[in-house]
Amino acid sequence: MDFVVQTKDLCKVFSGKNVVNRVNINIRRGDIYGFIGENGAGKTTFMRMLSGLAEPTGGTIRLFESDDLEEQRKRIGCTIENPAIYPAMTARQNLEVYRILMGISDKGIVPELLDLVGLGNAGKKKTKDFSLGMKQRLMIAVAMIGNLDFLILDEPMNGLDPMGIKEVRDLLLKLNKEKKLTIIISSHILDELSRMATCYGVIHKGNLIDEFSSKELERRCHRNLKIVVDDVYKAEHLLTTTVSANFDVTADGAIVLYDHLDEAANIGKMLVSNGLAVSALVPGEQDLEGYFMDLMRGKK
């Protein structure tokens, strides 16, 4: 399997606190990896370590299946914590500055990037007069100067209006499809993230608590039946042996059933007849935001 990122027990300690705690993440080539977590969960610190902006306290990072991080980081670009653009310059002038700073001799890269991010017609307009969506697209263009294979984006949709969010989403999907870029993106706008991501990682208080593909998310968030009983282990055994049910158990001890949904009444009767007290039997359907909120409630 072709991996762009592999971390093993990656840690970062600030003032005695584990901001990132033994995190193991594997990102495959071609993925759009949605990185989810509350403010202060460790997302930005993790991304800073990937990009070389912060030194790990412990653990290891491999990029493109290599331990030579200095060489492999030449293949990545990032926008973390509002990278600077020059407000009195045009988009073209901004990219020219970064091209020169990075020692890239190919002047043709600037108009190519402007067209790629949809700013080819920005002309002489100064970036101080750009919309927030235009600024975000310019910052992504800045991050892409060079021969990139991997893009690290920290909250690129923050503060955008619906049109700006769509512009950035369409751009990232285009970069992933046409340029074959692998992308890790953190965002609080989970509905938008679910329209792009092929896999997800959920981090909470520095710990990676869940990792799943978009197909797995679809399975978990499909129509379901939430069952709350007084003996979860006995209910698990009965559902497995009696009806061969497909289910998960949440962090707070609820059983989420994904099949036999039209037999809810019979399943309830079966559990009760086997001595279980059933306090809830609730049909439901979730999206990524609902699934994330359930995860967080289980971690409070």
HELIX and SHEET records of a PDB file:
HELIX    1   1 LYS A   43  SER A   51  1                                   9    
HELIX    2   2 LEU A   69  GLN A   72  1                                   4    
HELIX    3   3 ARG A   73  ARG A   75  5                                   3    
HELIX    4   4 ALA A   91  LEU A  101  1                                  11    
HELIX    5   5 ILE A  109  LEU A  116  1                                   8    
HELIX    6   6 THR A  127  ASP A  129  5                                   3    
HELIX    7   7 LEU A  132  ALA A  143  1                                  12    
HELIX    8   8 PRO A  162  GLU A  178  1                                  17    
HELIX    9   9 LEU A  190  LEU A  193  1                                   4    
HELIX   10  10 SER A  214  ARG A  220  1                                   7    
HELIX   11  11 VAL A  232  THR A  242  1                                  11    
HELIX   12  12 LEU A  261  GLU A  263  5                                   3    
HELIX   13  13 ALA A  264  SER A  273  1                                  10    
HELIX   14  14 LEU A  288  LYS A  299  1                                  12    
SHEET    1   A 3 LYS A  17  VAL A  23  0                                        
SHEET    2   A 3 PHE A   3  PHE A  14 -1                                        
SHEET    3   A 3 ASN A  26  ARG A  28 -1                                        
SHEET    1   B 3 LYS A  17  VAL A  23  0                                        
SHEET    2   B 3 PHE A   3  PHE A  14 -1                                        
SHEET    3   B 3 GLY A  58  LEU A  63 -1                                        
SHEET    1   C 6 ILE A  76  THR A  79  0                                        
SHEET    2   C 6 PHE A 150  ASP A 154  1                                        
SHEET    3   C 6 THR A 182  SER A 186  1                                        
SHEET    4   C 6 ILE A  32  ILE A  36  1                                        
SHEET    5   C 6 CYS A 199  HIS A 204  1                                        
SHEET    6   C 6 ASN A 207  SER A 213 -1                                        
SHEET    1   D 4 PHE A 247  VAL A 249  0                                        
SHEET    2   D 4 ILE A 255  LEU A 257 -1                                        
SHEET    3   D 4 ASN A 224  VAL A 229 -1                                        
SHEET    4   D 4 VAL A 278  GLY A 284 -1                                        
END                                                                             
